[in-house]
Amino acid sequence: MERFYYVILAIFFFNILQSQNIEKSIDSLMAIQSWNDKPGVEIFIKKKSEVLYQKAFGNSDIESNIKLEINSVYDIGSVSKEFTAISILQLAERGQLELTDDVRKFIPEFPTQDNIITIENLLTHTSGIKRHTNISWAENEASKQFENSINVINYFKQDSLDFVPNTKHSYVNMNYILLGYIIEKVSGKTYEEYIRNNIFEPLNMSNTFFGKDGQSIVNKPKGYETKNNDFVLHRPHSYSQSKGPGGIHSTAADLAKWYEGLTQFKIISKESLYKAWQPYNVNNEQLSNYGYGFYTDKKFGKLSVFHNGFIFGYSTSDLYFPEDDLLILVFSNISDINSINTNKIAFDVASVIYEDSKVKLDAELLDSYVGNYKMDKGFIVTISRKGLVLFISFAGGPADELSANTKTKFRVKDFPAKAEFIPSNDGGKMKIFLSNGAEQYYGTKE
């Protein structure tokens, strides 16, 4: 009995030491840049029932020099898609719809060019529906208010498709606008009512809600963008366009309740959740690493589930490792990824936690990868090195950091894309293989 007591005590102090080391490492990571006169970042880390880290950096209000506080309220943007997808799966479990249902069952007049677009195609962004949220939309139409979701659909719908449904993946918000409307039509409730009654209230997410135009929100930091290298208040946009793909507001504590509710199967079955966390396949071909409202991938040798949201003035990234019940949340009150990139911070934090699993690389090996690669589609990919870190840029664009999974396989830190270097066995040129879901490119070093 005494030996058992000392084992428990040793484990207890080991966990404390581990938490202290994680805190120190993340503090150092965030101290690389100054947070004076900048928008802020909040980081939340929870493993099982223990909060390992929660701190805020930077400002909630630059003009008034008000510091960002933990458990602030953020517009989580496209992370809202997780809630829409789970709502659809709830309705499917209740027999109120089938994932194989044609979208025209709910919106008969929606143009499909005589193709069948299923609810599953909407969930997985494999419908072929064209994107409308471009630069012109952001500048001219994002603030346009609509009475209801069907008006949004009718205003932005296009007569043609980008591709035949179920053949490719293309991330398009209209897919989730349609899903938001289907939730309303099937349940007989507004989108806001449904998610509040079926998700937020059962999980006691008391600080989570769908935003309203002109709403005054307590504890919500000001949202910023950049213009001419200055921080400016974000452009206006209407939440009436966001029922399904965005618009939900939440806090770190509430999103932790969300993942706890999911993984304890409080609002959806194990079978449905695991289906949502699987990359979508058609005839055994993986079209992307997107499931139903979640990205999934192998990172640091472990299954990871994640999403991100970038909306005018705010950005959010969640990253979850089911094997370790480890949740990493990163929020910011700026939507310019060149200033603050919540995705990169989330993966950097995970790298700190999984430090022991990081691949050890040397300069000689990395230099063998450095250079320009002529890709089979005609464009040039450039691999460069700073210290023991590789960077990749496409056609002269900005460079993104590569993080090693093995000595030859890397992931692009800010995107769900992968790069693999293929040395020649006979002294020939180095080759590279790039993939992002079904998109695949091969190249040879010049």
VOPAGU-2260 file (C-alpha; in pm, 1 decimal, decimal comma):
REM VOPAGU-2260
SITE   aa  ch    i         X         Y         Z
SITE  MET   A    0       0,0       0,0       0,0
SITE  GLU   A    1     284,5     237,9      87,2
SITE  ARG   A    2     456,0     161,1    -246,2
SITE  PHE   A    3     133,7     236,3    -432,1
SITE  TYR   A    4     112,5     572,0    -251,7
SITE  TYR   A    5     463,0     670,7    -360,8
SITE  VAL   A    6     391,7     569,1    -721,8
SITE  ILE   A    7      82,7     793,3    -724,4
SITE  LEU   A    8     282,7    1075,9    -564,4
SITE  ALA   A    9     557,8    1038,2    -823,7
SITE  ILE   A   10     305,7    1054,2   -1108,9
SITE  PHE   A   11     147,7    1362,8    -952,2
SITE  PHE   A   12     476,3    1552,4    -932,1
SITE  PHE   A   13     576,6    1436,0   -1282,5
SITE  ASN   A   14     256,0    1585,2   -1422,3
SITE  ILE   A   15     319,3    1913,2   -1238,0
SITE  LEU   A   16     674,2    1927,6   -1376,6
SITE  GLN   A   17     549,1    1847,4   -1726,2
SITE  SER   A   18     289,2    2126,9   -1705,9
SITE  GLN   A   19     552,6    2372,4   -1584,5
SITE  ASN   A   20     783,7    2278,0   -1873,5
SITE  ILE   A   21     500,1    2321,1   -2125,7
SITE  GLU   A   22     411,1    2659,6   -1978,2
SITE  LYS   A   23     770,2    2778,3   -1992,8
SITE  SER   A   24     816,2    2658,9   -2351,7
SITE  ILE   A   25     495,5    2821,2   -2478,1
SITE  ASP   A   26     574,6    3143,8   -2293,0
SITE  SER   A   27     909,9    3148,2   -2473,3
SITE  LEU   A   28     740,1    3075,7   -2803,5
SITE  MET   A   29     504,2    3369,8   -2761,9
SITE  ALA   A   30     777,6    3602,2   -2634,5
SITE  ILE   A   31     955,7    3591,6   -2970,4
SITE  GLN   A   32     753,6    3893,3   -3079,6
SITE  SER   A   33     641,8    4201,5   -2890,8
SITE  TRP   A   34     271,0    4227,3   -2816,8
SITE  ASN   A   35     266,3    4601,5   -2755,2
SITE  ASP   A   36      23,6    4795,5   -2977,5
SITE  LYS   A   37     -98,1    4476,9   -3148,0
SITE  PRO   A   38    -418,2    4274,2   -3152,5
SITE  GLY   A   39    -406,0    3971,0   -2928,1
SITE  VAL   A   40    -392,5    3594,0   -2904,6
SITE  GLU   A   41    -547,6    3361,1   -2649,0
SITE  ILE   A   42    -414,5    3006,5   -2608,6
SITE  PHE   A   43    -597,5    2730,0   -2423,7
SITE  ILE   A   44    -466,7    2376,4   -2373,3
SITE  LYS   A   45    -652,4    2097,2   -2198,6
SITE  LYS   A   46    -548,9    1734,6   -2158,0
SITE  LYS   A   47    -816,9    1506,3   -2022,9
SITE  SER   A   48    -968,6    1700,0   -1732,3
SITE  GLU   A   49    -666,4    1922,5   -1667,3
SITE  VAL   A   50    -615,4    2269,0   -1814,0
SITE  LEU   A   51    -242,1    2278,2   -1890,4
SITE  TYR   A   52    -225,8    2634,0   -2017,0
SITE  GLN   A   53    -446,7    2939,4   -2067,7
SITE  LYS   A   54    -303,4    3282,8   -2131,0
SITE  ALA   A   55    -377,6    3589,4   -2340,4
SITE  PHE   A   56    -129,0    3817,8   -2514,6
SITE  GLY   A   57    -168,3    4154,5   -2684,2
SITE  ASN   A   58    -462,7    4388,7   -2688,6
SITE  SER   A   59    -838,3    4367,8   -2691,0
SITE  ASP   A   60    -857,8    4734,4   -2787,2
SITE  ILE   A   61    -543,8    4888,6   -2937,8
SITE  GLU   A   62    -672,0    5245,5   -2931,4
SITE  SER   A   63    -749,5    5235,1   -2558,5
SITE  ASN   A   64    -457,4    5005,0   -2471,9
SITE  ILE   A   65    -689,9    4747,0   -2312,5
SITE  LYS   A   66    -523,0    4408,7   -2276,7
SITE  LEU   A   67    -683,8    4090,8   -2404,3
SITE  GLU   A   68    -819,9    3867,4   -2128,7
SITE  ILE   A   69    -872,1    3492,9   -2113,6
SITE  ASN   A   70   -1218,3    3357,1   -2193,4
SITE  SER   A   71   -1296,5    3651,2   -2415,5
SITE  VAL   A   72   -1579,5    3606,2   -2665,4
SITE  TYR   A   73   -1473,1    3555,6   -3028,2
SITE  ASP   A   74   -1646,7    3517,4   -3360,3
SITE  ILE   A   75   -1513,4    3169,1   -3442,0
SITE  GLY   A   76   -1587,6    3192,5   -3814,6
SITE  SER   A   77   -1575,2    2861,7   -3999,6
SITE  VAL   A   78   -1522,2    2658,4   -3682,9
SITE  SER   A   79   -1903,0    2705,3   -3676,6
SITE  LYS   A   80   -1918,9    2440,6   -3950,2
SITE  GLU   A   81   -1849,8    2177,0   -3683,6
SITE  PHE   A   82   -2179,4    2264,0   -3513,1
SITE  THR   A   83   -2372,5    2262,9   -3841,5
SITE  ALA   A   84   -2231,8    1923,6   -3940,3
SITE  ILE   A   85   -2312,3    1766,8   -3602,7
SITE  SER   A   86   -2665,8    1912,6   -3619,3
SITE  ILE   A   87   -2718,1    1743,0   -3956,3
SITE  LEU   A   88   -2592,7    1413,1   -3812,1
SITE  GLN   A   89   -2831,4    1452,1   -3517,7
SITE  LEU   A   90   -3122,4    1489,9   -3759,1
SITE  ALA   A   91   -3001,0    1186,1   -3951,7
SITE  GLU   A   92   -2985,5     979,0   -3632,2
SITE  ARG   A   93   -3343,1    1082,1   -3556,4
SITE  GLY   A   94   -3456,5     967,0   -3899,4
SITE  GLN   A   95   -3553,3    1317,5   -4012,9
SITE  LEU   A   96   -3321,0    1308,4   -4313,7
SITE  GLU   A   97   -3071,9    1082,1   -4492,8
SITE  LEU   A   98   -2718,8    1181,8   -4586,7
SITE  THR   A   99   -2795,4    1044,9   -4934,1
SITE  ASP   A  100   -3091,2    1283,4   -4978,7
SITE  ASP   A  101   -3077,5    1503,6   -5288,6
SITE  VAL   A  102   -3056,0    1873,7   -5202,2
SITE  ARG   A  103   -3355,2    1929,7   -5434,5
SITE  LYS   A  104   -3571,2    1741,1   -5185,8
SITE  PHE   A  105   -3541,0    2049,3   -4963,9
SITE  ILE   A  106   -3472,9    2319,7   -5225,4
SITE  PRO   A  107   -3642,8    2200,6   -5547,3
SITE  GLU   A  108   -3535,5    2502,8   -5750,1
SITE  PHE   A  109   -3164,0    2479,7   -5666,1
SITE  PRO   A  110   -2961,7    2446,2   -5991,3
SITE  THR   A  111   -2765,4    2119,8   -6013,7
SITE  GLN   A  112   -2730,4    2081,7   -6392,6
SITE  ASP   A  113   -2927,6    1757,2   -6361,0
SITE  ASN   A  114   -2667,1    1617,2   -6119,4
SITE  ILE   A  115   -2751,2    1473,7   -5780,2
SITE  ILE   A  116   -2597,4    1676,7   -5498,6
SITE  THR   A  117   -2642,8    1492,9   -5170,2
SITE  ILE   A  118   -2633,0    1621,9   -4815,5
SITE  GLU   A  119   -2308,5    1427,1   -4778,8
SITE  ASN   A  120   -2163,3    1623,3   -5072,3
SITE  LEU   A  121   -2250,9    1945,7   -4890,2
SITE  LEU   A  122   -2091,8    1822,0   -4564,8
SITE  THR   A  123   -1768,3    1724,9   -4739,4
SITE  HIS   A  124   -1745,1    2015,4   -4988,5
SITE  THR   A  125   -1768,8    1774,9   -5283,6
SITE  SER   A  126   -2082,8    1925,2   -5441,3
SITE  GLY   A  127   -1915,9    2121,2   -5720,9
SITE  ILE   A  128   -2104,0    2436,4   -5614,8
SITE  LYS   A  129   -1910,2    2750,4   -5705,0
SITE  ARG   A  130   -1756,5    2982,3   -5446,5
SITE  HIS   A  131   -1910,7    3327,6   -5409,7
SITE  THR   A  132   -1705,6    3459,1   -5115,6
SITE  ASN   A  133   -1433,2    3627,1   -5319,0
SITE  ILE   A  134   -1263,1    3967,9   -5292,2
SITE  SER   A  135   -1550,4    4140,9   -5468,5
SITE  TRP   A  136   -1798,8    3987,8   -5223,6
SITE  ALA   A  137   -1587,4    4095,1   -4926,2
SITE  GLU   A  138   -1568,4    4453,7   -5047,7
SITE  ASN   A  139   -1921,9    4500,2   -5177,8
SITE  GLU   A  140   -2171,8    4239,0   -5057,4
SITE  ALA   A  141   -2054,6    4091,2   -4727,3
SITE  SER   A  142   -2252,6    4348,0   -4529,6
SITE  LYS   A  143   -2576,0    4297,0   -4727,0
SITE  GLN   A  144   -2855,5    4186,1   -4493,2
SITE  PHE   A  145   -3109,5    3916,4   -4580,6
SITE  GLU   A  146   -3438,8    3825,2   -4421,1
SITE  ASN   A  147   -3368,3    3451,8   -4425,3
SITE  SER   A  148   -3131,3    3184,5   -4556,2
SITE  ILE   A  149   -3334,9    3096,5   -4865,5
SITE  ASN   A  150   -3295,8    3457,4   -4978,7
SITE  VAL   A  151   -2919,0    3427,2   -4931,4
SITE  ILE   A  152   -2919,1    3107,5   -5137,7
SITE  ASN   A  153   -3129,6    3256,3   -5416,5
SITE  TYR   A  154   -2915,7    3571,9   -5429,2
SITE  PHE   A  155   -2575,6    3400,4   -5450,3
SITE  LYS   A  156   -2657,8    3073,1   -5628,4
SITE  GLN   A  157   -2505,0    3019,0   -5972,3
SITE  ASP   A  158   -2645,5    2822,1   -6263,6
SITE  SER   A  159   -2332,6    2618,1   -6330,9
SITE  LEU   A  160   -2109,0    2391,7   -6120,6
SITE  ASP   A  161   -1730,5    2387,1   -6099,5
SITE  PHE   A  162   -1719,8    2007,5   -6135,3
SITE  VAL   A  163   -1940,1    1700,4   -6130,3
SITE  PRO   A  164   -2048,5    1625,2   -5772,7
SITE  ASN   A  165   -1855,7    1354,3   -5588,4
SITE  THR   A  166   -1546,0    1383,9   -5808,3
SITE  LYS   A  167   -1343,2    1658,1   -5632,8
SITE  HIS   A  168   -1318,7    1860,3   -5311,9
SITE  SER   A  169   -1350,0    2239,5   -5307,2
SITE  TYR   A  170   -1408,6    2427,1   -4982,9
SITE  VAL   A  171   -1714,9    2647,1   -5045,5
SITE  ASN   A  172   -1927,8    2825,7   -4784,8
SITE  MET   A  173   -2246,7    2788,3   -4989,9
SITE  ASN   A  174   -2243,4    2416,3   -4902,6
SITE  TYR   A  175   -2297,0    2504,0   -4538,4
SITE  ILE   A  176   -2545,4    2783,8   -4608,4
SITE  LEU   A  177   -2756,0    2512,4   -4772,9
SITE  LEU   A  178   -2706,9    2285,1   -4471,3
SITE  GLY   A  179   -2812,6    2564,5   -4236,0
SITE  TYR   A  180   -3132,9    2609,2   -4434,9
SITE  ILE   A  181   -3196,4    2232,1   -4441,6
SITE  ILE   A  182   -3165,9    2224,7   -4060,3
SITE  GLU   A  183   -3435,4    2491,3   -4042,5
SITE  LYS   A  184   -3665,5    2323,0   -4293,1
SITE  VAL   A  185   -3640,2    1976,2   -4136,6
SITE  SER   A  186   -3653,3    2079,7   -3769,0
SITE  GLY   A  187   -3911,4    2356,4   -3800,5
SITE  LYS   A  188   -3684,5    2582,6   -3591,9
SITE  THR   A  189   -3455,2    2867,8   -3686,8
SITE  TYR   A  190   -3088,6    2776,1   -3717,5
SITE  GLU   A  191   -3017,3    2972,1   -3400,1
SITE  GLU   A  192   -3293,8    2794,0   -3207,0
SITE  TYR   A  193   -3185,4    2450,6   -3319,8
SITE  ILE   A  194   -2819,9    2476,5   -3222,0
SITE  ARG   A  195   -2909,2    2646,7   -2894,0
SITE  ASN   A  196   -3166,6    2382,4   -2796,3
SITE  ASN   A  197   -2977,3    2077,8   -2921,6
SITE  ILE   A  198   -2612,8    2164,6   -2856,3
SITE  PHE   A  199   -2541,4    2475,5   -2649,8
SITE  GLU   A  200   -2797,0    2415,8   -2373,0
SITE  PRO   A  201   -2739,7    2037,7   -2332,4
SITE  LEU   A  202   -2363,2    2101,3   -2303,4
SITE  ASN   A  203   -2405,3    2404,3   -2074,4
SITE  MET   A  204   -2226,6    2629,3   -2324,3
SITE  SER   A  205   -2371,6    2942,7   -2169,1
SITE  ASN   A  206   -2136,9    3183,5   -2347,9
SITE  THR   A  207   -2190,1    3044,9   -2698,4
SITE  PHE   A  208   -2443,7    3187,7   -2940,7
SITE  PHE   A  209   -2510,5    3287,4   -3300,7
SITE  GLY   A  210   -2436,5    3655,9   -3357,0
SITE  LYS   A  211   -2684,8    3921,2   -3464,8
SITE  ASP   A  212   -2616,4    4229,2   -3674,0
SITE  GLY   A  213   -2556,6    4532,4   -3452,9
SITE  GLN   A  214   -2547,6    4322,8   -3134,9
SITE  SER   A  215   -2347,0    4461,8   -2843,3
SITE  ILE   A  216   -2146,8    4171,4   -2699,7
SITE  VAL   A  217   -1989,6    4191,2   -2356,2
SITE  ASN   A  218   -1626,5    4076,7   -2335,0
SITE  LYS   A  219   -1581,9    4061,3   -2713,0
SITE  PRO   A  220   -1253,2    4226,1   -2818,1
SITE  LYS   A  221   -1245,8    4466,4   -3108,8
SITE  GLY   A  222   -1169,9    4290,0   -3436,8
SITE  TYR   A  223    -889,8    4412,0   -3664,2
SITE  GLU   A  224    -760,9    4379,8   -4017,4
SITE  THR   A  225    -456,2    4539,0   -4180,1
SITE  LYS   A  226    -451,8    4821,0   -4432,5
SITE  ASN   A  227    -131,7    4982,6   -4558,7
SITE  ASN   A  228      58,0    4796,8   -4283,4
SITE  ASP   A  229    -161,8    4949,5   -4012,0
SITE  PHE   A  230    -415,1    4778,6   -3787,4
SITE  VAL   A  231    -767,4    4899,2   -3866,8
SITE  LEU   A  232   -1110,7    4796,9   -3742,5
SITE  HIS   A  233   -1259,4    4517,1   -3948,5
SITE  ARG   A  234   -1498,2    4575,7   -4237,3
SITE  PRO   A  235   -1869,0    4521,6   -4168,5
SITE  HIS   A  236   -2039,4    4194,2   -4252,8
SITE  SER   A  237   -2388,2    4056,9   -4195,2
SITE  TYR   A  238   -2450,8    3746,4   -3987,4
SITE  SER   A  239   -2766,2    3687,4   -4191,3
SITE  GLN   A  240   -2532,4    3538,8   -4454,7
SITE  SER   A  241   -2358,8    3308,5   -4206,5
SITE  LYS   A  242   -2624,3    3062,4   -4085,2
SITE  GLY   A  243   -2439,4    2735,1   -4136,2
SITE  PRO   A  244   -2084,4    2829,7   -4234,9
SITE  GLY   A  245   -2008,0    3085,5   -3961,8
SITE  GLY   A  246   -2141,2    3341,9   -3719,8
SITE  ILE   A  247   -2113,4    3145,6   -3395,3
SITE  HIS   A  248   -1945,7    3320,5   -3101,5
SITE  SER   A  249   -1778,7    3129,8   -2820,3
SITE  THR   A  250   -1507,2    3121,3   -2555,4
SITE  ALA   A  251   -1220,2    2886,2   -2478,0
SITE  ALA   A  252   -1405,7    2735,7   -2181,2
SITE  ASP   A  253   -1715,5    2669,9   -2392,8
SITE  LEU   A  254   -1527,3    2513,4   -2684,8
SITE  ALA   A  255   -1364,4    2283,1   -2430,5
SITE  LYS   A  256   -1717,8    2180,6   -2324,8
SITE  TRP   A  257   -1797,8    2122,9   -2692,5
SITE  TYR   A  258   -1514,9    1871,6   -2736,0
SITE  GLU   A  259   -1593,8    1711,2   -2403,2
SITE  GLY   A  260   -1957,1    1669,5   -2510,4
SITE  LEU   A  261   -1853,7    1524,9   -2844,9
SITE  THR   A  262   -1606,6    1273,6   -2706,7
SITE  GLN   A  263   -1841,7    1160,8   -2430,8
SITE  PHE   A  264   -2113,6    1114,2   -2694,5
SITE  LYS   A  265   -2358,4    1340,1   -2512,6
SITE  ILE   A  266   -2515,8    1482,1   -2828,2
SITE  ILE   A  267   -2425,5    1232,5   -3099,3
SITE  SER   A  268   -2339,1     863,9   -3120,8
SITE  LYS   A  269   -1988,1     725,9   -3136,5
SITE  GLU   A  270   -2055,8     588,8   -3484,8
SITE  SER   A  271   -2166,2     927,0   -3621,6
SITE  LEU   A  272   -1880,3    1117,4   -3458,2
SITE  TYR   A  273   -1615,6     880,6   -3589,8
SITE  LYS   A  274   -1772,0     906,2   -3935,2
SITE  ALA   A  275   -1746,3    1285,0   -3913,3
SITE  TRP   A  276   -1379,0    1248,0   -3823,6
SITE  GLN   A  277   -1292,2    1032,1   -4124,9
SITE  PRO   A  278   -1165,8    1174,2   -4455,6
SITE  TYR   A  279   -1430,4    1147,0   -4726,4
SITE  ASN   A  280   -1377,1     861,5   -4970,3
SITE  VAL   A  281   -1544,1     780,4   -5301,9
SITE  ASN   A  282   -1484,4     431,2   -5436,7
SITE  ASN   A  283   -1185,7     395,3   -5200,9
SITE  GLU   A  284   -1034,3     721,9   -5329,2
SITE  GLN   A  285    -976,6     991,1   -5067,2
SITE  LEU   A  286   -1095,7    1321,0   -5216,3
SITE  SER   A  287    -958,2    1526,0   -4927,5
SITE  ASN   A  288    -877,8    1503,7   -4557,0
SITE  TYR   A  289   -1210,6    1673,6   -4480,2
SITE  GLY   A  290   -1484,6    1469,1   -4317,8
SITE  TYR   A  291   -1813,6    1614,6   -4198,0
SITE  GLY   A  292   -1723,4    1960,7   -4068,2
SITE  PHE   A  293   -1376,1    1857,4   -3950,4
SITE  TYR   A  294   -1032,0    1810,0   -4105,2
SITE  THR   A  295    -845,9    1497,9   -3997,2
SITE  ASP   A  296    -484,5    1401,2   -4048,5
SITE  LYS   A  297    -184,5    1227,8   -3894,1
SITE  LYS   A  298      30,4    1480,4   -3711,3
SITE  PHE   A  299     321,8    1398,0   -3482,9
SITE  GLY   A  300     237,8    1032,8   -3549,2
SITE  LYS   A  301    -111,0    1071,4   -3402,4
SITE  LEU   A  302    -461,2    1121,1   -3536,6
SITE  SER   A  303    -555,4    1488,7   -3522,7
SITE  VAL   A  304    -889,3    1662,0   -3574,4
SITE  PHE   A  305    -895,1    2031,5   -3653,6
SITE  HIS   A  306   -1058,5    2328,2   -3819,9
SITE  ASN   A  307    -995,3    2698,0   -3850,8
SITE  GLY   A  308   -1204,3    3006,9   -3893,3
SITE  PHE   A  309   -1101,2    3336,3   -4053,2
SITE  ILE   A  310   -1368,9    3605,6   -4065,4
SITE  PHE   A  311   -1350,4    3984,0   -4072,7
SITE  GLY   A  312   -1153,5    4078,5   -3762,4
SITE  TYR   A  313   -1121,2    3736,4   -3597,4
SITE  SER   A  314    -949,8    3400,6   -3637,7
SITE  THR   A  315    -980,0    3074,0   -3447,3
SITE  SER   A  316    -807,3    2737,0   -3471,3
SITE  ASP   A  317    -893,5    2420,5   -3281,2
SITE  LEU   A  318    -668,6    2115,0   -3281,9
SITE  TYR   A  319    -762,8    1792,5   -3104,8
SITE  PHE   A  320    -569,3    1467,6   -3054,9
SITE  PRO   A  321    -823,8    1194,5   -2962,7
SITE  GLU   A  322    -557,8     942,4   -2857,9
SITE  ASP   A  323    -435,3    1171,8   -2579,4
SITE  ASP   A  324    -760,8    1365,3   -2526,0
SITE  LEU   A  325    -552,7    1677,8   -2589,6
SITE  LEU   A  326    -725,4    1997,7   -2704,0
SITE  ILE   A  327    -543,8    2308,9   -2827,5
SITE  LEU   A  328    -743,5    2626,0   -2895,5
SITE  VAL   A  329    -600,8    2948,2   -3036,9
SITE  PHE   A  330    -805,0    3267,3   -3081,9
SITE  SER   A  331    -714,4    3609,5   -3215,8
SITE  ASN   A  332    -890,2    3938,7   -3277,5
SITE  ILE   A  333    -728,2    3990,4   -3617,6
SITE  SER   A  334    -801,2    3805,4   -3941,2
SITE  ASP   A  335    -474,3    3884,4   -4120,7
SITE  ILE   A  336    -270,0    3561,9   -4116,2
SITE  ASN   A  337      45,8    3753,3   -4205,2
SITE  SER   A  338      17,1    3935,9   -3871,7
SITE  ILE   A  339    -110,7    3656,0   -3649,1
SITE  ASN   A  340    -167,9    3304,4   -3779,6
SITE  THR   A  341    -368,8    3098,3   -3531,9
SITE  ASN   A  342    -312,6    2779,7   -3735,0
SITE  LYS   A  343      63,2    2815,2   -3715,2
SITE  ILE   A  344      48,6    2893,0   -3343,6
SITE  ALA   A  345    -169,9    2586,0   -3278,9
SITE  PHE   A  346      73,7    2356,1   -3459,4
SITE  ASP   A  347     374,5    2523,1   -3294,8
SITE  VAL   A  348     214,7    2461,4   -2955,0
SITE  ALA   A  349     152,8    2097,8   -3048,6
SITE  SER   A  350     519,5    2073,2   -3149,4
SITE  VAL   A  351     618,3    2190,9   -2801,8
SITE  ILE   A  352     395,4    1931,0   -2637,2
SITE  TYR   A  353     509,6    1649,6   -2865,7
SITE  GLU   A  354     873,8    1760,3   -2866,5
SITE  ASP   A  355    1005,2    1408,0   -2812,7
SITE  SER   A  356     837,5    1290,5   -3132,6
SITE  LYS   A  357     996,0    1556,5   -3352,1
SITE  VAL   A  358    1216,9    1422,4   -3629,8
SITE  LYS   A  359    1584,2    1509,5   -3594,3
SITE  LEU   A  360    1717,6    1665,5   -3916,2
SITE  ASP   A  361    2062,4    1786,3   -4015,9
SITE  ALA   A  362    2173,8    2064,0   -4248,5
SITE  GLU   A  363    2328,9    1828,0   -4503,9
SITE  LEU   A  364    2002,8    1638,5   -4551,7
SITE  LEU   A  365    1794,8    1957,2   -4573,2
SITE  ASP   A  366    2035,4    2114,8   -4822,8
SITE  SER   A  367    1977,0    1817,5   -5052,7
SITE  TYR   A  368    1612,3    1926,1   -5070,0
SITE  VAL   A  369    1678,7    2298,7   -5126,3
SITE  GLY   A  370    1621,2    2429,7   -5478,2
SITE  ASN   A  371    1364,4    2492,9   -5750,9
SITE  TYR   A  372    1136,5    2212,3   -5867,4
SITE  LYS   A  373     961,8    2208,8   -6206,3
SITE  MET   A  374     615,4    2063,4   -6143,0
SITE  ASP   A  375     416,4    1849,6   -6383,3
SITE  LYS   A  376     150,6    2124,8   -6406,2
SITE  GLY   A  377     409,3    2377,6   -6526,5
SITE  PHE   A  378     461,7    2593,2   -6215,6
SITE  ILE   A  379     777,7    2621,4   -6005,0
SITE  VAL   A  380     802,6    2524,9   -5638,0
SITE  THR   A  381    1094,6    2663,9   -5438,3
SITE  ILE   A  382    1235,2    2495,7   -5127,6
SITE  SER   A  383    1456,7    2709,8   -4904,4
SITE  ARG   A  384    1619,7    2665,2   -4563,7
SITE  LYS   A  385    1663,4    2883,2   -4255,3
SITE  GLY   A  386    1856,8    2705,9   -3985,0
SITE  LEU   A  387    1714,2    2353,8   -3963,0
SITE  VAL   A  388    1373,4    2455,2   -4100,1
SITE  LEU   A  389    1255,5    2417,4   -4458,9
SITE  PHE   A  390    1018,1    2656,1   -4634,5
SITE  ILE   A  391     809,6    2608,7   -4948,2
SITE  SER   A  392     678,2    2871,6   -5189,0
SITE  PHE   A  393     463,1    2827,4   -5498,4
SITE  ALA   A  394     529,3    3024,7   -5818,0
SITE  GLY   A  395     720,9    3295,4   -5633,5
SITE  GLY   A  396     453,1    3340,9   -5367,0
SITE  PRO   A  397     507,5    3374,4   -4989,9
SITE  ALA   A  398     700,3    3097,8   -4814,7
SITE  ASP   A  399     527,8    2859,0   -4574,5
SITE  GLU   A  400     710,3    2653,7   -4315,1
SITE  LEU   A  401     742,7    2277,9   -4357,4
SITE  SER   A  402     731,8    2054,5   -4049,7
SITE  ALA   A  403     879,5    1705,5   -4063,8
SITE  ASN   A  404     675,5    1391,6   -4007,5
SITE  THR   A  405     971,3    1177,4   -4118,1
SITE  LYS   A  406    1307,1    1260,1   -4276,7
SITE  THR   A  407    1144,5    1271,9   -4621,7
SITE  LYS   A  408     778,5    1356,8   -4549,0
SITE  PHE   A  409     670,3    1702,4   -4437,4
SITE  ARG   A  410     346,8    1890,4   -4379,2
SITE  VAL   A  411     278,9    2252,9   -4466,8
SITE  LYS   A  412     222,9    2407,8   -4125,0
SITE  ASP   A  413     -54,8    2649,1   -4216,6
SITE  PHE   A  414    -249,3    2426,9   -4454,5
SITE  PRO   A  415    -369,3    2063,3   -4475,6
SITE  ALA   A  416    -108,8    1990,2   -4744,3
SITE  LYS   A  417     189,1    1755,0   -4757,9
SITE  ALA   A  418     528,5    1741,7   -4928,4
SITE  GLU   A  419     744,3    1434,0   -4980,7
SITE  PHE   A  420    1101,5    1436,6   -5111,4
SITE  ILE   A  421    1203,9    1136,3   -5320,7
SITE  PRO   A  422    1582,1    1088,6   -5355,8
SITE  SER   A  423    1703,8     910,4   -5667,6
SITE  ASN   A  424    1852,1     565,3   -5622,5
SITE  ASP   A  425    2088,9     604,6   -5918,4
SITE  GLY   A  426    2231,6     950,8   -5860,1
SITE  GLY   A  427    1960,3    1129,3   -6055,3
SITE  LYS   A  428    1772,5    1441,4   -5958,4
SITE  MET   A  429    1570,2    1483,8   -5639,3
SITE  LYS   A  430    1194,7    1467,8   -5690,4
SITE  ILE   A  431     906,0    1610,3   -5489,7
SITE  PHE   A  432     548,2    1494,7   -5444,2
SITE  LEU   A  433     288,1    1744,6   -5320,9
SITE  SER   A  434     -63,3    1652,3   -5212,1
SITE  ASN   A  435    -366,0    1828,5   -5071,6
SITE  GLY   A  436    -647,1    1573,8   -5059,0
SITE  ALA   A  437    -715,6    1459,5   -5416,0
SITE  GLU   A  438    -487,8    1731,1   -5560,3
SITE  GLN   A  439    -149,4    1576,2   -5640,7
SITE  TYR   A  440     158,3    1720,8   -5812,6
SITE  TYR   A  441     497,3    1576,0   -5904,9
SITE  GLY   A  442     813,5    1773,6   -5967,8
SITE  THR   A  443    1183,5    1736,0   -6043,6
SITE  LYS   A  444    1462,6    1949,9   -5904,3
SITE  GLU   A  445    1617,2    2177,6   -6167,1
